[in-house]
Amino acid sequence: MAIDESKRQDLYLAATEKFGRKEADTLMTLLPTSIWEDVATKTDLELHSALLKIQFNEVHNDLRTEIRGVRTELKGDIASLRGEITSLRGELKGDIADLRSELKGDIAALNGGLASLRTELKGDIADLRAELKGDIADLNGGLASVRTELKGDIADVRLEVAELRTEMHQMFRKNYMVMISAIFAINSLFFAATKFWG
């Protein structure tokens, strides 16, 4: 049967009436304030401490095992990532080399096209000059009105030649800018790839 505080007080009052106050106080100090089952002995504390050490060691060993497993997995993942990065680096180098070859071919084709166009224009201008010289020679013997018309025709032809030259220069500049942009793009890709993969 559990002893609560009211029963302890009843015992104290009864002991005070029977033995006196001083003796009742002595008696109460000899009785525990709680149930004896709740009182821990030194052996209980040592046993509890040993159990805690065993549990701590088990947790510690489990953590070490888990850390080793995680470390092994991370090493495998890192090795796999390194392999993928190496593979990607090789692919990117190949792609850059292919792109560089294609651009070189395109630039060579553009240069050939420009040279061909330049040759054609020179031939056309030479033919036009020859025709104009012949026409001028024929018209020199003619009237002033014919000379005026001829001057107008020459001005038109010069304007067309100027427009052709302007178009040729614009086309040349456009092709030149495309070529420079392509070279910059290749260099940027190469620089980015070099910087990314070290």
C-alpha distance (Angstrom), angle and dihedral (degrees) to the residues before:
residue distance angle dihedral
M1 . . .
A2 3.83 . .
I3 3.78 117.9 .
D4 3.79 113.8 -138.1
E5 3.79 129.2 -169.8
S6 3.83 95.2 -94.2
K7 3.83 90.9 56.4
R8 3.80 89.6 49.1
Q9 3.81 89.0 52.7
D10 3.79 91.2 49.2
L11 3.82 90.0 51.5
Y12 3.82 90.2 48.1
L13 3.82 92.6 52.0
A14 3.82 92.0 46.5
A15 3.83 91.2 48.9
T16 3.81 90.7 48.0
E17 3.84 91.3 54.3
K18 3.80 93.2 45.5
F19 3.83 103.8 36.9
G20 3.78 105.3 14.1
R21 3.77 133.4 -105.0
K22 3.83 98.0 -74.3
E23 3.79 93.9 49.8
A24 3.86 91.4 45.3
D25 3.82 89.7 54.3
T26 3.82 90.1 50.4
L27 3.79 90.8 49.3
M28 3.82 92.5 49.4
T29 3.82 92.7 51.1
L30 3.82 88.9 55.4
L31 3.82 92.0 54.7
P32 3.81 118.0 77.6
T33 3.81 118.6 -112.7
S34 3.83 90.9 -135.8
I35 3.79 138.6 31.0
W36 3.82 114.1 -65.0
E37 3.78 90.6 -128.1
D38 3.83 89.0 64.2
V39 3.80 93.2 55.2
A40 3.83 112.2 98.2
T41 3.77 120.5 -143.3
K42 3.79 126.7 -146.2
T43 3.80 88.8 -106.0
D44 3.83 89.6 53.3
L45 3.81 90.3 51.7
E46 3.82 92.6 47.8
L47 3.81 91.0 48.1
H48 3.80 90.7 48.2
S49 3.81 90.3 48.2
A50 3.84 91.1 50.5
L51 3.82 90.7 49.3
L52 3.81 90.3 49.7
K53 3.82 90.1 50.7
I54 3.81 90.9 50.7
Q55 3.81 91.6 48.4
F56 3.80 90.8 46.3
N57 3.82 90.9 50.5
E58 3.81 90.9 48.9
V59 3.81 91.5 50.1
H60 3.82 89.9 44.6
N61 3.82 91.7 50.7
D62 3.82 91.5 45.9
L63 3.80 90.2 51.1
R64 3.80 91.5 48.7
T65 3.80 90.6 50.4
E66 3.81 91.6 48.7
I67 3.81 91.5 47.0
R68 3.82 90.3 50.6
G69 3.81 89.8 49.7
V70 3.81 92.2 48.4
R71 3.82 90.5 46.4
T72 3.83 90.6 51.1
E73 3.81 91.3 48.2
L74 3.81 91.4 48.0
K75 3.81 91.3 49.6
G76 3.81 89.5 51.5
D77 3.81 91.9 46.8
I78 3.81 91.7 48.2
A79 3.81 91.4 48.8
S80 3.81 89.8 49.0
L81 3.82 91.5 48.6
R82 3.80 90.7 49.0
G83 3.80 89.6 52.4
E84 3.80 91.3 49.2
I85 3.81 91.5 47.7
T86 3.81 90.8 50.1
S87 3.80 90.1 49.1
L88 3.81 91.9 47.6
R89 3.80 90.5 47.7
G90 3.83 89.9 53.7
E91 3.79 91.7 47.3
L92 3.80 92.1 48.0
K93 3.80 91.9 49.4
G94 3.80 89.2 50.6
D95 3.81 91.6 48.5
I96 3.80 91.3 48.6
A97 3.81 90.8 49.3
D98 3.83 90.5 49.4
L99 3.80 91.5 47.5
R100 3.78 91.0 48.1
S101 3.83 90.7 51.4
E102 3.81 91.8 47.7
L103 3.79 92.0 48.7
K104 3.79 91.5 48.0
G105 3.80 89.1 51.7
D106 3.82 91.3 47.6
I107 3.80 91.6 48.2
A108 3.81 91.1 48.5
A109 3.81 89.8 49.7
L110 3.81 90.9 48.8
N111 3.79 91.2 48.9
G112 3.82 89.8 49.7
G113 3.80 90.2 48.6
L114 3.80 91.5 49.4
A115 3.80 91.9 48.2
S116 3.80 90.4 49.3
L117 3.80 91.4 47.8
R118 3.79 91.1 47.5
T119 3.83 90.5 51.4
E120 3.80 91.7 48.4
L121 3.79 91.6 48.7
K122 3.79 91.6 49.0
G123 3.79 90.0 50.9
D124 3.80 91.8 47.4
I125 3.80 91.6 48.2
A126 3.80 91.2 47.7
D127 3.81 90.5 49.5
L128 3.76 90.5 46.7
R129 3.79 91.6 49.8
A130 3.78 91.1 49.0
E131 3.81 90.8 49.3
L132 3.77 91.8 46.1
K133 3.79 92.0 49.1
G134 3.80 90.3 51.1
D135 3.78 91.6 47.1
I136 3.78 91.0 47.2
A137 3.77 91.2 50.2
D138 3.81 90.6 50.7
L139 3.78 93.0 45.2
N140 3.80 95.5 47.5
G141 3.78 88.4 79.2
G142 3.81 91.2 49.4
L143 3.74 134.5 83.2
A144 3.79 129.0 -66.8
S145 3.79 90.8 -109.4
V146 3.78 90.3 57.7
R147 3.79 88.7 48.2
T148 3.81 89.2 52.0
E149 3.81 91.3 49.9
L150 3.76 89.8 47.7
K151 3.79 91.0 51.5
G152 3.79 88.1 52.7
D153 3.80 90.9 49.6
I154 3.81 90.5 48.5
A155 3.79 90.2 50.2
D156 3.82 89.9 51.1
V157 3.76 91.6 48.4
R158 3.79 91.0 48.1
L159 3.77 89.2 49.8
E160 3.82 90.4 51.0
V161 3.79 90.1 47.5
A162 3.81 89.7 48.9
E163 3.81 89.8 49.1
L164 3.79 89.8 48.0
R165 3.78 89.9 49.9
T166 3.80 90.6 47.1
E167 3.81 90.6 49.5
M168 3.78 90.0 46.2
H169 3.81 91.3 50.4
Q170 3.80 91.7 45.7
M171 3.79 90.9 49.2
F172 3.78 90.7 46.7
R173 3.83 91.0 49.2
K174 3.78 91.8 46.4
N175 3.79 91.9 50.5
Y176 3.79 90.4 44.2
M177 3.84 90.8 51.4
V178 3.83 90.7 48.2
M179 3.79 89.0 51.0
I180 3.83 92.4 48.8
S181 3.82 91.8 45.3
A182 3.79 90.2 51.0
I183 3.81 91.4 49.4
F184 3.81 90.7 48.8
A185 3.81 90.5 47.7
I186 3.80 90.9 51.5
N187 3.78 91.8 47.1
S188 3.82 91.3 47.2
L189 3.80 91.3 49.9
F190 3.77 91.1 47.2
F191 3.81 91.9 46.8
A192 3.83 91.8 47.4
A193 3.79 91.4 47.7
T194 3.80 91.6 47.5
K195 3.79 91.3 48.0
F196 3.82 93.2 45.8
W197 3.79 96.6 48.6
G198 3.73 97.0 31.1
